[in-house]
């Protein structure tokens, strides 16, 4: 990146997060970073009242997309990526499983010119990983292992929400993205690997929700992830 970054685009895909969305937005207000924040919210046709909350937000403060059909996280991210104008682009979930206190660690390698892409890993420091589901660890490690085989990367957490990248990295592949659901994670990773961009991981804190609390990803999504990894390797350029 030739110029000094001045703005980060934070993409927030939202689906049925009535209880937590405003907490996330207030938390982002409190995050002090040396960058202007462009917050882009994509409501994926929520049905629990979240969309009404999004509609009430200040459009001078947030960029908002209201989808008229629920298509999944990947579809929402693709919409958000089209709008991103920041020098750095990152993904933020709307469920508070990921700690907003990790923003400095996530952004610093790019701000200091040490990496093109930063992934926040939930497994580099397992003491910071809190989940009631043992399959969660097995699921993510399986998908990451397969992804590493096909991408040649050495990641510990390919499925992480916290993916941060320079704008030119995103521009190199955003129009190639096709995934609608959680396949977006291995698809993004596939294109980063193919582009030869430098990528590092930093440890982050993670506190998983239960399914009763609204957690959406399941074991079946893990097997779907493996399918997508193989598909992208052979059919995506």
RALINQUI-V36409 format. One record per residue. N is the residue number from 1. RES is the residue in three letters. SS is DSSP state (H for helix, E for strand, L for the rest). PHI is phi in degrees with one decimal (999 if undefined). PSI is psi as a letter, one per 30 degrees, with the letter a starting at -180 (* if undefined). Layout:
# RALINQUI-V36409
[[N/RES/SS/PHI/PSI] [N/RES/SS/PHI/PSI]]
This chain:
# RALINQUI-V36409
[[1/UNK/L/999/j] [2/UNK/L/-71.6/e] [3/UNK/L/-95.6/l] [4/UNK/L/-73.7/k] [5/UNK/L/-60.7/k] [6/UNK/L/-121.6/f] [7/UNK/E/-143.7/k] [8/UNK/E/-116.1/k] [9/UNK/E/-93.1/k] [10/UNK/E/-108.2/j] [11/UNK/E/-93.6/k] [12/UNK/E/-119.4/j] [13/UNK/E/-78.0/k] [14/UNK/E/-130.2/k] [15/UNK/L/-146.6/j] [16/UNK/L/52.3/h] [17/UNK/L/-125.1/h] [18/UNK/L/-56.3/e] [19/UNK/L/-78.8/f] [20/UNK/L/-117.3/f] [21/UNK/H/-55.7/e] [22/UNK/H/-65.4/e] [23/UNK/H/-63.9/e] [24/UNK/H/-63.6/e] [25/UNK/H/-65.5/e] [26/UNK/H/-65.5/e] [27/UNK/H/-63.1/e] [28/UNK/H/-64.8/e] [29/UNK/H/-58.8/e] [30/UNK/H/-84.7/f] [31/UNK/L/-73.9/j] [32/UNK/L/-99.3/j] [33/UNK/L/-133.6/l] [34/UNK/L/-80.7/h] [35/UNK/L/-141.7/k] [36/UNK/E/-71.8/k] [37/UNK/E/-105.8/k] [38/UNK/E/-106.2/j] [39/UNK/E/-101.9/j] [40/UNK/E/-113.8/j] [41/UNK/E/-111.3/k] [42/UNK/E/-116.9/j] [43/UNK/E/-86.3/k] [44/UNK/L/-89.4/h] [45/UNK/L/61.6/h] [46/UNK/L/-63.0/l] [47/UNK/L/-123.2/g] [48/UNK/L/-107.1/g] [49/UNK/L/104.3/f] [50/UNK/H/-61.2/e] [51/UNK/H/-62.3/e] [52/UNK/H/-65.9/e] [53/UNK/H/-64.8/e] [54/UNK/H/-62.2/e] [55/UNK/H/-62.2/f] [56/UNK/L/-84.1/f] [57/UNK/L/-71.9/l] [58/UNK/L/-72.5/j] [59/UNK/L/-73.6/f] [60/UNK/L/-82.5/f] [61/UNK/L/-105.4/e] [62/UNK/E/-125.5/k] [63/UNK/E/-94.5/k] [64/UNK/E/-125.9/k] [65/UNK/E/-124.2/k] [66/UNK/E/-113.0/j] [67/UNK/L/-81.5/k] [68/UNK/L/-94.4/g] [69/UNK/L/-148.7/k] [70/UNK/L/-77.0/j] [71/UNK/L/-124.5/f] [72/UNK/L/115.5/l] [73/UNK/H/-60.0/e] [74/UNK/H/-60.7/e] [75/UNK/H/-61.7/e] [76/UNK/H/-63.9/e] [77/UNK/H/-64.1/e] [78/UNK/H/-61.0/e] [79/UNK/H/-64.6/e] [80/UNK/H/-66.5/e] [81/UNK/H/-60.9/e] [82/UNK/H/-63.2/e] [83/UNK/H/-92.1/f] [84/UNK/L/-63.5/k] [85/UNK/L/-121.8/g] [86/UNK/L/-73.9/l] [87/UNK/L/-71.1/f] [88/UNK/E/-126.4/k] [89/UNK/E/-126.5/k] [90/UNK/E/-143.3/l] [91/UNK/E/-107.2/k] [92/UNK/L/-131.9/k] [93/UNK/L/-74.1/l] [94/UNK/L/-102.9/g] [95/UNK/L/-119.4/g] [96/UNK/L/64.6/g] [97/UNK/L/-70.4/f] [98/UNK/E/-101.1/k] [99/UNK/L/-82.7/k] [100/UNK/H/-69.1/f] [101/UNK/H/-71.4/f] [102/UNK/H/-90.2/g] [103/UNK/H/-58.8/e] [104/UNK/H/-62.2/e] [105/UNK/H/-64.3/e] [106/UNK/H/-73.8/e] [107/UNK/H/-87.9/e] [108/UNK/H/-57.3/e] [109/UNK/H/-59.9/e] [110/UNK/H/-77.4/e] [111/UNK/H/-61.8/e] [112/UNK/L/-91.2/g] [113/UNK/L/77.2/g] [114/UNK/L/-90.1/f] [115/UNK/L/-159.2/l] [116/UNK/L/-89.0/e] [117/UNK/E/-137.8/k] [118/UNK/E/-128.1/k] [119/UNK/E/-109.1/k] [120/UNK/E/-86.8/j] [121/UNK/E/-94.5/k] [122/UNK/L/-80.0/f] [123/UNK/L/-116.1/f] [124/UNK/L/-67.8/e] [125/UNK/L/-129.6/j] [126/UNK/H/-62.8/f] [127/UNK/H/-66.7/f] [128/UNK/H/-99.0/g] [129/UNK/E/-105.4/k] [130/UNK/E/-132.4/j] [131/UNK/L/-146.1/k] [132/UNK/L/-79.0/f] [133/UNK/L/-113.5/j] [134/UNK/H/-63.8/e] [135/UNK/H/-62.7/f] [136/UNK/H/-60.6/e] [137/UNK/H/-67.2/e] [138/UNK/H/-60.2/e] [139/UNK/H/-58.7/e] [140/UNK/H/-67.7/e] [141/UNK/H/-67.7/e] [142/UNK/H/-62.9/e] [143/UNK/H/-63.9/e] [144/UNK/H/-64.4/e] [145/UNK/H/-59.5/e] [146/UNK/H/-65.3/e] [147/UNK/H/-59.5/e] [148/UNK/H/-62.6/e] [149/UNK/H/-60.3/e] [150/UNK/H/-87.5/f] [151/UNK/H/-100.7/f] [152/UNK/L/80.5/g] [153/UNK/L/-82.9/l] [154/UNK/L/-126.6/h] [155/UNK/L/-80.8/l] [156/UNK/L/-107.1/f] [157/UNK/L/-154.5/i] [158/UNK/L/-67.8/e] [159/UNK/L/-81.9/g] [160/UNK/L/-56.6/k] [161/UNK/L/-66.5/e] [162/UNK/L/-74.8/i] [163/UNK/E/-114.9/k] [164/UNK/E/-124.6/k] [165/UNK/E/-151.1/l] [166/UNK/E/-66.3/l] [167/UNK/H/-59.8/e] [168/UNK/H/-67.1/f] [169/UNK/H/-64.5/e] [170/UNK/H/-60.6/e] [171/UNK/H/-60.9/f] [172/UNK/L/-71.0/f] [173/UNK/L/-140.7/f] [174/UNK/H/-59.8/e] [175/UNK/H/-78.3/f] [176/UNK/H/-94.0/f] [177/UNK/L/-67.9/k] [178/UNK/L/-124.7/f] [179/UNK/L/-66.7/k] [180/UNK/L/-98.6/e] [181/UNK/L/-106.1/b] [182/UNK/L/-74.1/f] [183/UNK/L/-63.6/f] [184/UNK/H/-62.5/e] [185/UNK/H/-65.6/e] [186/UNK/H/-67.2/f] [187/UNK/H/-68.3/e] [188/UNK/H/-60.1/e] [189/UNK/H/-63.4/e] [190/UNK/H/-57.0/e] [191/UNK/H/-71.1/e] [192/UNK/H/-63.2/e] [193/UNK/H/-65.3/e] [194/UNK/H/-64.9/e] [195/UNK/H/-78.5/f] [196/UNK/L/71.4/g] [197/UNK/L/-73.7/k] [198/UNK/L/-77.9/k] [199/UNK/E/-132.8/k] [200/UNK/E/-129.9/l] [201/UNK/E/-112.0/k] [202/UNK/E/-127.1/k] [203/UNK/E/-70.9/k] [204/UNK/L/-131.5/l] [205/UNK/L/-96.6/k] [206/UNK/E/-146.2/k] [207/UNK/E/-130.4/j] [208/UNK/L/-72.4/k] [209/UNK/L/-82.8/l] [210/UNK/L/-88.4/l] [211/UNK/L/-65.7/e] [212/UNK/L/-65.5/f] [213/UNK/L/-86.1/f] [214/UNK/L/117.5/g] [215/UNK/L/-62.1/k] [216/UNK/L/-110.6/e] [217/UNK/L/-75.0/k] [218/UNK/L/-129.7/l] [219/UNK/H/-57.0/e] [220/UNK/H/-60.6/f] [221/UNK/H/-67.8/f] [222/UNK/H/-65.6/e] [223/UNK/H/-66.0/e] [224/UNK/H/-63.4/e] [225/UNK/H/-61.4/e] [226/UNK/H/-61.9/e] [227/UNK/H/-58.3/e] [228/UNK/H/-65.2/e] [229/UNK/H/-57.8/e] [230/UNK/H/-66.1/e] [231/UNK/H/-61.4/e] [232/UNK/H/-63.9/e] [233/UNK/H/-62.5/e] [234/UNK/H/-90.8/f] [235/UNK/H/-122.7/f] [236/UNK/L/-111.5/k] [237/UNK/L/-124.7/*]]
